[in-house]
Amino acid sequence: YIDATLGATLGIATLTAAALGQVFSDVSGVIFGGTIERLLHRMNLVKTPSLTQVQRTMPRCRNIAMAGSISGVVVGCLL
């Protein structure tokens, strides 16, 4: 869609249009990710994990959080 509309209008290459789509997708994820998470908390569909500060700084916890973030970006990009 971006290539056919914006790309054709501005005369940009397909790869440039793809990059613009990627930027739009990533920015949307950053903006709406927190909003959706807060909404799910209010609806009691997601619970905050009860971890201590020490547990949150453990490498295993940080790695799992990073894996979740990466998974979110990948899924967002594939949509």
Residue, then its C-alpha position, 0 to 999 in steps of 0.5 A: y500500500i505504501d509503495a503504491t500510494l506514497g511511493a508512486t506519489l513521491g517517486i521513491a524506490t520500493l525499498t525506501a517505501a518498505a523502510l518507511g513502512q517499517v519506521f511507521s510500524d515500529v513507532s506505532g508499536v512504541i506509542f501504542g504498546g504501553t497504552i494497550e498494556r495499561l488497558l489490559h491491566r485495567m480490564n484485569l486481563v494481564k497481571t503485573p508479575s510480583l517480582t522483587q527489585v533484585q529479581r527484576t535485575m537478574p540476567r534471566c529476567r532481563n533476557i526474558a523481557m528482552a525476548g518478549s520485546i523482540s517478539g513484539v517487534v517481529v510480530g508487529c513487523l510481520l503484520 
